[in-house]
Amino acid sequence: MLKYISLTILLLSVSISAQDAGQESPFSIGAGARALGMGGGFTSLSSDASSIYYNPAGLPTLSYQQVSLMHVNLFEGVSYNYAGWVYPDSKLGGFGLGYFRIGTDDIIRSSNFAESGTFDYSNSQFVLAYGKNLKGGFSIGLSFKIVNQTLDSLSDYGFGLDLGMTAKLHKYVRAGVIFRDVIPPELELAATAETIPVTLSGGIALDSYPLFKDAVVNSSFEIEKIENRDMKVHTGLEMILSERYAVRTGYDRDNLSFGAGVVINNLSFDYAYKVMDYIDDSHRFTLSFNIGSSVEERLAREEQLIEERGSELVEEERTSQFEFYRDRAENYHRRYMLDSASVYYQRALAFDENNSEIIGIIAGIQNSIKIRQETEKRNDQLQTEIHLARVTFLAQAQNFYEKKHYDAALDMLQLILDVSPNYNEALYLKRKVENSLENDLTGALTKAQQAEKDGDNLTALTSYNKVLELDAENKIAHEALARIAANMNIAQQLNTGIQLYNSGKEKRAKQTFEAVLTIDRNNPIAIEYLKKLDLTTAKQTTLEDLQQNKDIWKLYLDGLRYMRNKEYQKAVDAWNKVLKVYPNNINTLNNLEQALLRLESEKSE
């Protein structure tokens, strides 16, 4: 008869509550005497193998691999058992396996008040749990469950899922929440279907708060809401003394609970007592084993092993890295890629600080780099100077061109093209100069020939001389000048020049004396009067003046070439010779000043 009563009570406890309508999971009793002694308020405080049930998010926070076994005698022949294994890993997270069973065995089968053997009724579930730490003190977890219900020869399976999360709000404060059976298992026996309701539990806990020396306190407050049931409260308090002894009390839904525990090495024993309504009070026992070292000890051992093997590994790694960077450096060095070679030799040296060979190579490379940089700097300076000279010469050539000093313009342009043969602006101006030279040469020759034909010997002489200024080898002009000279009275021309000089017509007088020198280059009277005219019209000379004197103009151009080639002393010598003839030529004076400054700078270096 007692077996019939037990079966009836068990079925009722699964399907209805004590005071409010609605069913709940047969496994809502919980897991672990420690948690049950604190009223089952362990969602935010889960810190042992019972995390498989209360909150899988607590698995990665555990310190030890643990096996836990619990047994509860509920009432006549009904027992509740739990076995769990958890394994925390600092990198992978926490893993757990759990098995729950509630049921009664050897129930007498009766037919027409006649016994015909026995049968069993039970609910069991297998749980696979996992938890992972996240950033910011958060962790998450899930539990996959396979649920079985068996009655005599009838049996059915269902699958469920729990989702949990915890958060460390403060050094001593944690919060947690779990959605239990968020995917609810569905079971069916003899055409009677049953779905385990969804449960939401959440709370906050004070975790390992130091009360006084060798005493810490844990406490929790939690609200539980089962689908179609009223909310219930779980709260509890635990004091741990000397990390060995524990006393607990709690409030589990509608009843008080008490508990105690003791730890001996890796073995812990926990007991919980729960006051029950309508049936006998319940005693719950849990035996737990910590297996191996704690997570912290494993980490410390790994660090110690790394440190013990470190010297050898580091030395091997240093040698490997040294050879790698040295080989790369030598490869770049062979290709004369000095910057890259220097970088990789420096990296190699970091793994062999006293390697004299590498130190010497680096010093040689740095010296080569320094020489290269100085050369590049000098080349840059030279290019800058060439650019400035090119701009200056081009401007002077343009000025000569505009003043119709074509030979001087071509000489300046040639200075540019000697260095930059493809300089478009110089090439363009050169074509313009050559075209203008050809046009002016034709015009001057035509004018000279017409003046000679008209008997205007002075104009003819001037024009033919103009032709020779444009083309010193012009055969027609040379022959014409010789022809005019044969027919020209030098004494009469000298007399005319003197009269013009005395009457103050200096420009006309100068042309006349220059015409005499065209016929008689060494005539002393013409030379003397020209000197007098130069004294009376003395002024600052220009490049055009230098260009009139072929020898002086050549000296001036030589000075520019010497300056361009950084032969400053030769440039000084050439320009000093120019100044002996044209002492007040501003261009020569400025060039000489620059050459002397460069010469002085070279000596100081």
LOZAFI-202452 format. One line per 10 residues: number of its first residue (from 1); for each residue x, y, z of C-alpha. Coordinates in steps of 0.02 Angstrom, whole numbers. Each point is the difference from the previous one (the first is absolute). Layout:
REM residues N
NUM> X:Y:Z; ...
REM end
This chain:
REM residues 605
1> 0:0:0; 142:120:41; 68:-24:-177; -167:55:-75; 0:155:109; 179:42:-50; -41:-12:-185; -153:111:21; 98:135:94; 143:-6:-127
11> -118:24:-147; -88:143:87; 164:86:45; 50:2:-184; -164:65:-69; -66:128:127; 66:119:130; -39:4:181; -104:158:-1; -11:74:-177
21> -53:-79:-163; 127:-58:-127; 133:-133:-17; 189:7:20; 151:-104:-46; 27:-155:106; 181:57:15; -44:168:80; 59:-73:166; 174:57:-56
31> 175:-70:18; 131:0:136; -29:7:188; 100:160:13; -118:96:-115; -154:-83:76; 57:48:174; -2:182:-60; -179:-13:-62; 47:-43:-180
41> 48:182:-36; 154:-46:-99; -30:76:-174; 119:146:32; 114:-95:120; 28:-163:-95; 177:-51:44; 7:-190:6; -62:-152:-97; -181:52:29
51> 30:137:-132; -55:-131:-126; -177:26:68; -4:175:75; 96:97:-131; 125:-71:-128; 72:177:-18; 87:-34:167; 102:-146:-70; 149:102:-66
61> 17:86:170; 31:-163:95; 172:-38:69; 2:-190:0; -52:-149:-103; -132:-77:111; -112:-152:16; -155:20:106; -128:-129:60; -165:40:86
71> -136:-109:76; -169:55:69; -134:-109:79; -164:89:-29; -138:-114:65; -47:-182:-3; 112:-80:-130; 25:160:-100; 181:53:-22; 86:142:-93
81> 179:-23:-58; 125:109:-90; 175:-31:-67; 104:134:-83; 174:29:-70; 71:170:-44; 165:51:-79; 52:184:-9; 134:58:-121; 73:176:1
91> 3:10:-189; -139:-114:-64; -132:35:133; -93:-118:116; -75:-170:-43; -125:-104:97; -92:-166:-6; -146:-37:114; -127:-136:33; -162:21:100
101> -128:-131:50; -156:10:104; -111:-152:19; -60:-148:98; 34:-183:-32; -88:-165:35; -176:69:-12; -124:-144:19; -103:-30:-155; -179:-48:46
111> -146:-62:-104; -169:-32:82; 84:15:168; 122:-136:-47; 186:35:-4; 89:-41:-163; 180:55:23; 82:173:14; 48:146:-112; 96:163:9
121> -43:182:-31; 138:130:-26; 52:164:-83; 182:20:-47; 105:122:-100; 175:4:-70; 79:172:-11; 145:61:-106; 51:177:55; 125:130:-57
131> 46:175:60; 118:134:-66; 70:159:75; -24:161:-96; 76:171:18; -54:120:137; -33:-134:132; -141:-83:-98; -19:-185:-35; -129:-102:-92
141> -48:-182:0; -122:-128:-68; -58:-174:48; -65:-127:-123; -115:-126:82; -66:-171:-47; -153:-38:108; -78:-171:24; -162:-52:82; -32:-184:35
151> -155:-83:69; 5:-190:2; 27:-48:-182; -41:173:-67; 141:122:-36; 29:161:-96; 141:124:-28; 4:188:-21; 133:131:-27; 21:166:88
161> 118:148:13; 47:121:139; 85:169:-28; 90:94:139; 105:154:31; 97:72:146; 81:169:26; 127:59:128; -67:169:53; 129:34:136
171> 142:-87:87; -125:-86:115; -162:15:-98; -64:-116:-137; -163:-12:-95; -72:-143:-99; -148:-53:-105; -53:-164:-79; -136:-48:-122; -32:-181:46
181> -83:-109:-131; -5:145:-123; -16:-141:-124; -119:-110:102; 7:-191:-6; -162:-82:-59; -46:-172:65; -146:-115:-40; -52:-159:90; -155:-100:-50
191> -68:143:-106; 23:124:144; 116:142:-53; 95:109:121; 113:152:-29; 119:57:136; -35:185:32; 125:140:-28; 81:70:157; 84:170:19
201> 111:29:152; 108:148:39; 84:76:149; 147:86:81; 130:-66:122; 133:56:121; 150:-109:-43; 142:-40:121; -20:158:104; 130:2:141
211> -94:14:164; 150:-15:115; 162:-95:3; -20:-176:-70; -185:27:-30; -90:43:-162; -184:17:-37; -102:-47:-154; -180:54:-17; -126:3:-141
221> -173:61:-45; -92:-72:-149; -171:7:-80; -67:-149:-97; -144:4:-123; -66:-164:-68; -118:6:-147; -181:10:61; 59:10:181; 18:140:124
231> 173:74:32; 100:-79:139; 149:60:102; 162:-91:36; 121:80:122; 142:-65:104; 150:36:109; 163:-95:21; 147:28:118; 165:-87:-35
241> 130:-15:138; 184:-31:-34; -44:-57:-178; -55:-165:77; -163:12:95; -165:71:-58; -171:34:75; -150:49:-106; -180:52:7; -127:50:-129
251> -178:22:-57; -51:-113:-144; -164:59:-77; -116:-33:149; 113:-93:120; 154:26:107; 161:-95:-29; 159:-26:98; 167:-74:-40; 181:-31:44
261> 158:-56:-85; 178:-53:31; 151:-9:-116; 139:-127:28; 139:19:-128; -84:-28:-169; -155:-78:74; -152:100:55; -158:-59:87; -158:105:3
271> -165:-25:86; -165:93:-20; -161:-13:99; -161:68:-72; -163:25:91; -142:-73:-105; -188:25:2; -117:-149:3; 140:-127:-8; 152:-40:105
281> 144:125:4; 138:-38:-124; 183:-45:29; 121:28:-144; 179:-61:-11; 139:44:-123; 175:-71:-15; 120:95:-115; 177:-35:-57; 122:129:-68
291> 107:-86:-129; 177:56:-36; 64:177:13; -101:160:-5; -8:109:-155; 114:124:86; 124:-137:45; -3:-66:-178; 35:172:-68; 142:24:125
301> 72:-171:-47; -10:42:-185; 91:163:31; 130:-91:104; 27:-129:-137; 15:139:-128; 126:86:111; 97:-161:30; 7:-39:-185; 14:183:-45
311> 188:16:-2; 24:-142:-120; -148:48:-110; 48:183:3; 179:-42:-49; -61:-108:-143; -120:134:-53; 135:134:14; 116:-104:-109; -137:-33:-126
321> -51:182:-6; 181:57:-11; 34:-113:-149; -162:51:-85; 34:187:13; 186:-21:-41; -42:-96:-159; -126:132:-52; 127:137:37; 137:-86:-101
331> -119:-19:-147; -38:187:0; 184:41:27; 51:-100:-153; -123:101:-102; 68:160:77; -170:41:77; 85:79:148; -150:69:93; -90:-169:3
341> 163:-90:40; 31:117:148; -175:-30:68; 17:-189:-5; 178:1:70; -67:105:144; -137:-129:29; 127:-141:-6; 109:94:125; -148:8:121
351> 16:-190:16; 191:0:16; 48:166:77; 187:-33:6; 25:-66:-177; 153:101:-53; -17:-49:-183; -177:69:-11; 51:155:97; 140:32:-125
361> -112:-29:-150; -131:120:70; 134:132:27; 60:-21:-179; -177:10:-69; -37:155:102; 159:80:-66; -49:-46:-178; -175:68:28; 76:161:68
371> 112:18:-153; -147:-37:-114; -108:128:89; 137:130:-12; 21:-40:-185; -188:13:-25; 0:164:93; 140:68:-109; -89:-63:-155; -160:84:58
381> 96:160:29; 80:-17:-171; -169:-28:-80; -66:153:91; 148:102:-59; -21:-67:-177; -183:47:5; 38:175:62; 139:20:-128; -115:-64:-136
391> -133:127:49; 129:139:9; 83:-45:-165; -169:-15:-85; -48:173:61; 166:72:-61; -20:-88:-167; -174:72:-15; 70:173:39; 139:-20:-131
401> -130:-59:-125; -112:149:31; 150:116:-24; 49:-95:-157; 165:-64:72; -29:-167:-80; 173:-78:22; -3:41:186; -175:-73:13; 55:-159:-88
411> 153:-12:113; -110:12:157; -121:-128:-71; 142:-118:-39; 54:8:183; -173:-62:45; -7:-134:-134; 171:-68:48; -79:-53:165; -182:-24:-50
421> -3:-43:-185; -189:-31:2; -49:160:89; -148:53:-105; 0:184:43; 183:17:-50; -28:-96:-161; -150:108:-43; 95:161:31; 148:-65:-98
431> -112:-26:-153; -68:176:20; 176:72:13; 61:-95:-152; -151:57:-102; 22:180:55; 187:-8:-35; -34:-62:-175; -129:137:-30; 110:140:70
441> 152:-65:-95; -98:6:-163; -66:175:42; 171:70:46; 81:-73:-154; -135:73:-111; 18:170:81; 189:-3:-18; -6:-49:-181; -125:138:-37
451> 106:132:92; 155:-55:-95; -97:13:-162; -59:176:48; 179:53:42; -37:20:187; 161:-81:58; -21:40:185; -172:-81:7; 65:-144:-105
461> 147:-25:119; -115:4:151; -121:-123:-78; 134:-119:-59; 76:4:175; -173:-40:66; -3:-149:-117; 169:-58:69; -64:20:177; -137:-119:-46
471> 109:-114:-106; 186:27:24; 43:-114:-147; -117:83:-124; 100:3:-162; -108:132:-87; 26:124:144; 188:-29:5; 17:27:-187; -110:156:6
481> 102:76:142; 159:-30:-96; -77:78:-152; -60:155:95; 168:18:88; 90:7:-167; -110:143:-55; -6:92:165; 114:148:48; 57:-36:179
491> 72:174:26; -163:80:-53; -97:-113:120; 117:41:144; -21:186:-35; -190:-21:-2; 4:-95:164; 107:134:84; -118:137:-58; -150:-96:68
501> 90:-27:165; 44:184:17; -177:52:-40; -67:-115:139; -81:-128:-115; 76:-144:97; -111:-141:-63; 32:43:-184; 184:27:36; 12:-172:80
511> -81:-83:-150; 124:86:-114; 155:-53:99; -69:-178:14; -20:1:-190; 183:49:-17; 52:-144:113; -101:-116:-109; 120:45:-143; 156:31:104
521> -13:-100:161; 155:79:80; -25:182:-51; 69:97:151; -104:158:-28; -164:-95:-5; 49:-103:153; 48:157:98; -162:91:-38; -104:-153:43
531> 86:-8:170; -44:183:27; -179:-37:-48; -6:-148:120; 60:110:142; -128:134:-34; -142:-129:-13; 60:-118:138; -144:-94:82; -40:-167:82
541> 21:-135:-131; -123:-140:-35; 10:-174:-71; -36:75:-169; 161:100:15; 97:-158:42; -77:-89:-147; 72:130:-117; 175:-57:48; 18:-180:-57
551> 150:-40:109; -76:75:156; -167:-84:-34; 88:-168:-13; 85:31:168; -168:44:77; -81:-160:-66; 150:-104:59; -29:71:174; -182:-58:-5
561> 54:-175:-52; 130:-9:139; -131:58:125; -123:-132:-59; 133:-136:19; 48:65:174; 174:52:-59; -14:161:97; 182:56:-8; 2:-13:-190
571> -162:100:-5; 80:136:108; 152:8:-114; -106:15:-158; -113:137:69; 148:100:68; 67:6:-179; -170:65:-59; 2:137:133; 170:61:-57
581> -84:55:-161; -175:36:69; 30:44:183; -176:61:32; -97:-143:-80; -134:-41:129; -33:-180:-59; 183:-48:12; 16:83:170; -151:-97:69
591> 63:-166:-71; 173:30:72; -74:33:172; -97:-166:-5; 154:-97:-57; 105:72:141; -134:-47:128; -7:-179:-64; 189:-10:0; 7:60:179
601> -135:-126:51; 101:-142:-78; 155:49:95; -94:6:166; -65:-177:-26
REM end
